[in-house]
Amino acid sequence: MIGRIAGVILHRASDHVMIDVRGVGYIVHVSERTAASLPPVGQAAALYTDLLVREDLLQLFGFPTLLEKEWHKLLTSVQGIGAKASLAVLGTLGADGLGRAIALGDWSAVRKAPGVGPKLAQRVVLELKDKAPSVMAMGGALTVDAGTPVIETEAPATPVKPAPATQPAPSAAAAQSEALSALTNLGYNPSEAASAVARAAAAEPDAAMPALIRMALRSLAPKE
């Protein structure tokens, strides 16, 4: 299994990139969102990867974080969602947006992905509603970028420009995952807790974990 690719970008397009790793060019399929975030040709890049193996085909799919890779695995477990459809969903919503859409039952957000019809979008939300909270709860730990590779050369060559420093993962993902974990530890149903945290995060995207928990608890409180 090829879990990570690190090297120099030889070619890039809206849906794939070719990365040179010590003389071997690997074609890695990516979402439009990921493609747009990659550095220019000639610079270093790294991606976490998932290898699709078929009798007549080997394809690598790339992701900027471990969290997004986990969402890809979850999406492709849904009947009708292949690897490219998964990239379309992630490219449209991103990892955080997808988690929020599933937690809130917002299939119309998933429907915005190219090639995803209403029935398929509803199936994604329905089938993943109980599975998504586990990935959301790990979000803080899994939001790790693939890093900048170190390019080794055996002889003097044109220096490879390093990719711009990657910005730290937003603390919002960690705050939401910690809030979700706290609520489930209190005995709340993971699916209901995920929905409550998603509503709180939608209302205040930059809220810290304690504030998310307070808002979520108000949402979960019995209505008189």
N, C-alpha and C positions, 0 to 999 in steps of 0.2 A: 504493500500500500504506500502510495506517495502522499504524505500528509502535508508537505510544505515545499514550495519552490522559491528559490532565492537566486537572483542573477541580474543580468542586464537586459533591459527591454530592447528587442530588435525591431519589433513592429507592434503597433497597437491599432485597434479598431473599436467600434462601438460595442461589440459583443465578444471580443477575444483579444488576447495579447500573446505575443511570442517572446519568451524569456530565454536568453542564452545562459546555460549553466555549464561552464567549462567546456564550451565548444558544441554542446548539444542544445538545439532549440526546441523548447517545449511550448506547444500551443495550449493556452489555458483559456477556457470559456468563462466569461465574467458577466455580471449585470452591467447595465448602462451606468448605474450609479458608481459601481466600482471602477469601471473603465475611466470615467471622468475624473476620478480621484487619483489615478496613477500618474507618475511623473512622465516626462517626455521620453522619446526614443533616445537611447544612449545612456540613460541613467539607471541606477540600481533600484530594484523593487523586490518585494517578497509577498507571497500570498499563501494562506492555508489552502489546501486542495482536497478535493474528493475525487477519487478515480472511479469512473463508470466503466465496467467491463462487460462486454458482450462478445458473442462468437465472432462477429465481423467488425468490432469497433472497440477502441480504447479512447476515452475522452477524459480530460482533466477539467474540473470546474474549480474556480478560484474564489476566495473570500478574504476580505481584509481583516476579519476578526474570527476568533473561535466561536463567538456567540452566533454570528451569521451562518457559520458552517453548521452549527447544531440546528438552527431553524431550517436550513436547507434539507437536512436529514429528515426532520419532522414533516416538512411539506411534501417531500417525495414519498412519504409513507401513505399519502392520500391517493386513492385510485383516481387516475385522470391527470395527476400532477407529475409530469416528468421533470427531468433536470432543467430543461430550458424554461418550462413554465414556472418552476421555482425561482429561477433567476429573474424572470419577469416580475414576479410578486415582490421579491426582495429589492429589485431595482426601483420599483414604484413606491414601496412603503418603508424599506429599511427594516432592520431587526426590531427596533423599538416600536415603529409604527405597526408592524405586523402583530407583535404581541398585544398591543393596545386594541387593535381591531378584533382579534380573536377573543380577548377577554371581555370586550363590550358586545360581542355578537354582531359586529358591524361588517356584514358580508359585502355591503356596497363599497367599502374601502378596498377590499380584496378584488372586487369586480373591476376596479380601475386598471388593473394590470393588463397589458396587451395579451390577447388570446385567452383570457379567462372569462367565461360566461357566467351568468347569474347562478345557474344550478351548481357549477363547479365551485364558485365562490362560497355558496351556502354550505356545500359539502366540506370545504376546508374548515370553515368556522365550526360546524357541527362536530366533525370528527376530531378536531384538535382542541376543542374547548377544555377537555379534561386533561389533555397531555401538555398543553402549553404552559400551565403554571409551573411545572417542574423546570422548564428551560428559563422562564422568566425569573424564577427564584435563584437561578445560578448566573443570572445576567452580569452581576458585578464581577464575578470571578472569571467569566468567559469573555468579557469584553477586553481582549488583549490583542493589540495590533501585531501583525506579522513581523514588524521590525525592519530595520535596514540591513541588508546583507553585507558581509565583508567579502569583497571581490579579490581573489588571489590571482596573481599573474606570475608566470615562470620567467618572463623576460620583460624588459622595459617596453612599455606600450603607452598609447594615449591614455592619460588618466581618466578614470571613470568618475563622473561627477556623482556624488552621493545624493540620494533623494532628500528633499527637504525634510527636516525633522517632523515626525508625526506628532500631532497634537495629542495630549493625553485624552483617554476616553472620558466622555462626559460623566460627571458624578451622578447624573440623574438616573442612569441605569443601575448603579450600585444602590442608590437610595431606594429605588422601586423594588429591587430584589430583596433588600434587607427588610423593607416594610412588609412585603409579601411573606417572607419567612417568619417574621414576628407574628403576623396574623394567623398563619397556619399553626404556629406553636401554641397560640392561644385557643386552638380548637376549631377555628373557622374552616369551612369547606374550601379547599384550594381554588376551585373554580370561582366561587363567590368572592373569595378574598382577592383573587386576581382582577375580577371585575371592579371591585371597590377601589383597589389601588390604581387601576387604569383610569377610572373616572376622576380620582383625585389628581393624578398626574396630568390629565387633560385640562383640568381646571387651573392647576398651578404647575407648569412644566419644570420649574426650577426649585420646587419645594424640597426641603431636606427630609430625611427619613422620619423624624418625629412628627413633622407636620403632615406627611402623607398618612401616617398611622392614625392621627387624630381625625383627619378628614374621612379616611376609609371606615373608621369605627362609627362615625356619625352616619355614614351611608348604610352600614350593616345593622345599625340599631333598629329594633322592631318599631314599625310605624304604628302610632296609635290611631 
